Amino acid sequence: MKKKPKRKGPKLVKIFPDSSWLISLLNKKDSNHDHIKSSFGFLTGQHATFFLSSLVILETMNGLTKNENGFTVRTAEKCIKSFFKKITLRTEKPIKLEKILHKYHQFVKNRKIRSNTTVDFYIVTEGMVLGSHILTVDKKMYKLTKPTYKNIYLISEKVKGIKSDLPRFVENIVNNSV
């Protein structure tokens, strides 16, 4: 029996952040900022690769520039560019219609996942197809997706009735990185 060759170097840690996670990371006034910053600090030490869709980037820009956050478009843009400089980034590539339809068929039968908003459905299914760890602060997205996809993590201490998944997330990354 042939042995598989051992992979050299650390295992690729794929992260697909939701815009809620990014907004909390980039906005120092956000109530989840410190907790999210802790998860980001951990990830930089793990040489994680962040997968971002244009949809998440646009939603993050929009969230940062809403009145309650007080960011100008220019400030939000600087924050996002600064974040990009700190990470290994992969963005989406255009895909063919057949791949899009195939992806939809993979998840169409799952009623809970389909109950997500259109944007959240896109984010969750993209993260699942990539086999990545999905990071969010969005309670509804988390609750609808968690029964089907174990690698979604609610990184917040502020969500009533749910403990933060930061310890579980760290444990999974550490245990699966060898």
Secondary structure as a PSIPRED ss2 file (coil, helix, strand):
# PSIPRED VFORMAT (PSIPRED V4.0)

   1 M C   1.000  0.000  0.000
   2 K C   1.000  0.000  0.000
   3 K C   1.000  0.000  0.000
   4 K C   1.000  0.000  0.000
   5 P C   1.000  0.000  0.000
   6 K C   1.000  0.000  0.000
   7 R C   1.000  0.000  0.000
   8 K C   1.000  0.000  0.000
   9 G C   1.000  0.000  0.000
  10 P C   1.000  0.000  0.000
  11 K C   1.000  0.000  0.000
  12 L C   1.000  0.000  0.000
  13 V C   1.000  0.000  0.000
  14 K E   0.000  0.000  1.000
  15 I E   0.000  0.000  1.000
  16 F E   0.000  0.000  1.000
  17 P E   0.000  0.000  1.000
  18 D C   1.000  0.000  0.000
  19 S H   0.000  1.000  0.000
  20 S H   0.000  1.000  0.000
  21 W H   0.000  1.000  0.000
  22 L H   0.000  1.000  0.000
  23 I H   0.000  1.000  0.000
  24 S H   0.000  1.000  0.000
  25 L H   0.000  1.000  0.000
  26 L H   0.000  1.000  0.000
  27 N C   1.000  0.000  0.000
  28 K C   1.000  0.000  0.000
  29 K C   1.000  0.000  0.000
  30 D C   1.000  0.000  0.000
  31 S C   1.000  0.000  0.000
  32 N C   1.000  0.000  0.000
  33 H H   0.000  1.000  0.000
  34 D H   0.000  1.000  0.000
  35 H H   0.000  1.000  0.000
  36 I H   0.000  1.000  0.000
  37 K H   0.000  1.000  0.000
  38 S H   0.000  1.000  0.000
  39 S H   0.000  1.000  0.000
  40 F H   0.000  1.000  0.000
  41 G H   0.000  1.000  0.000
  42 F H   0.000  1.000  0.000
  43 L H   0.000  1.000  0.000
  44 T H   0.000  1.000  0.000
  45 G H   0.000  1.000  0.000
  46 Q C   1.000  0.000  0.000
  47 H C   1.000  0.000  0.000
  48 A C   1.000  0.000  0.000
  49 T E   0.000  0.000  1.000
  50 F E   0.000  0.000  1.000
  51 F E   0.000  0.000  1.000
  52 L E   0.000  0.000  1.000
  53 S C   1.000  0.000  0.000
  54 S H   0.000  1.000  0.000
  55 L H   0.000  1.000  0.000
  56 V H   0.000  1.000  0.000
  57 I H   0.000  1.000  0.000
  58 L H   0.000  1.000  0.000
  59 E H   0.000  1.000  0.000
  60 T H   0.000  1.000  0.000
  61 M H   0.000  1.000  0.000
  62 N H   0.000  1.000  0.000
  63 G H   0.000  1.000  0.000
  64 L H   0.000  1.000  0.000
  65 T C   1.000  0.000  0.000
  66 K C   1.000  0.000  0.000
  67 N C   1.000  0.000  0.000
  68 E C   1.000  0.000  0.000
  69 N C   1.000  0.000  0.000
  70 G C   1.000  0.000  0.000
  71 F C   1.000  0.000  0.000
  72 T C   1.000  0.000  0.000
  73 V H   0.000  1.000  0.000
  74 R H   0.000  1.000  0.000
  75 T H   0.000  1.000  0.000
  76 A H   0.000  1.000  0.000
  77 E H   0.000  1.000  0.000
  78 K H   0.000  1.000  0.000
  79 C H   0.000  1.000  0.000
  80 I H   0.000  1.000  0.000
  81 K H   0.000  1.000  0.000
  82 S H   0.000  1.000  0.000
  83 F H   0.000  1.000  0.000
  84 F H   0.000  1.000  0.000
  85 K H   0.000  1.000  0.000
  86 K H   0.000  1.000  0.000
  87 I C   1.000  0.000  0.000
  88 T E   0.000  0.000  1.000
  89 L E   0.000  0.000  1.000
  90 R E   0.000  0.000  1.000
  91 T E   0.000  0.000  1.000
  92 E C   1.000  0.000  0.000
  93 K C   1.000  0.000  0.000
  94 P C   1.000  0.000  0.000
  95 I C   1.000  0.000  0.000
  96 K C   1.000  0.000  0.000
  97 L H   0.000  1.000  0.000
  98 E H   0.000  1.000  0.000
  99 K H   0.000  1.000  0.000
 100 I H   0.000  1.000  0.000
 101 L H   0.000  1.000  0.000
 102 H H   0.000  1.000  0.000
 103 K H   0.000  1.000  0.000
 104 Y H   0.000  1.000  0.000
 105 H H   0.000  1.000  0.000
 106 Q H   0.000  1.000  0.000
 107 F H   0.000  1.000  0.000
 108 V C   1.000  0.000  0.000
 109 K C   1.000  0.000  0.000
 110 N C   1.000  0.000  0.000
 111 R H   0.000  1.000  0.000
 112 K H   0.000  1.000  0.000
 113 I H   0.000  1.000  0.000
 114 R H   0.000  1.000  0.000
 115 S C   1.000  0.000  0.000
 116 N C   1.000  0.000  0.000
 117 T C   1.000  0.000  0.000
 118 T H   0.000  1.000  0.000
 119 V H   0.000  1.000  0.000
 120 D H   0.000  1.000  0.000
 121 F H   0.000  1.000  0.000
 122 Y H   0.000  1.000  0.000
 123 I H   0.000  1.000  0.000
 124 V H   0.000  1.000  0.000
 125 T H   0.000  1.000  0.000
 126 E H   0.000  1.000  0.000
 127 G H   0.000  1.000  0.000
 128 M H   0.000  1.000  0.000
 129 V H   0.000  1.000  0.000
 130 L H   0.000  1.000  0.000
 131 G C   1.000  0.000  0.000
 132 S C   1.000  0.000  0.000
 133 H E   0.000  0.000  1.000
 134 I E   0.000  0.000  1.000
 135 L E   0.000  0.000  1.000
 136 T E   0.000  0.000  1.000
 137 V C   1.000  0.000  0.000
 138 D C   1.000  0.000  0.000
 139 K H   0.000  1.000  0.000
 140 K H   0.000  1.000  0.000
 141 M H   0.000  1.000  0.000
 142 Y H   0.000  1.000  0.000
 143 K H   0.000  1.000  0.000
 144 L H   0.000  1.000  0.000
 145 T H   0.000  1.000  0.000
 146 K C   1.000  0.000  0.000
 147 P C   1.000  0.000  0.000
 148 T C   1.000  0.000  0.000
 149 Y C   1.000  0.000  0.000
 150 K C   1.000  0.000  0.000
 151 N C   1.000  0.000  0.000
 152 I E   0.000  0.000  1.000
 153 Y E   0.000  0.000  1.000
 154 L E   0.000  0.000  1.000
 155 I C   1.000  0.000  0.000
 156 S C   1.000  0.000  0.000
 157 E C   1.000  0.000  0.000
 158 K C   1.000  0.000  0.000
 159 V C   1.000  0.000  0.000
 160 K C   1.000  0.000  0.000
 161 G C   1.000  0.000  0.000
 162 I C   1.000  0.000  0.000
 163 K C   1.000  0.000  0.000
 164 S C   1.000  0.000  0.000
 165 D C   1.000  0.000  0.000
 166 L H   0.000  1.000  0.000
 167 P H   0.000  1.000  0.000
 168 R H   0.000  1.000  0.000
 169 F H   0.000  1.000  0.000
 170 V H   0.000  1.000  0.000
 171 E H   0.000  1.000  0.000
 172 N H   0.000  1.000  0.000
 173 I H   0.000  1.000  0.000
 174 V H   0.000  1.000  0.000
 175 N H   0.000  1.000  0.000
 176 N H   0.000  1.000  0.000
 177 S C   1.000  0.000  0.000
 178 V C   1.000  0.000  0.000
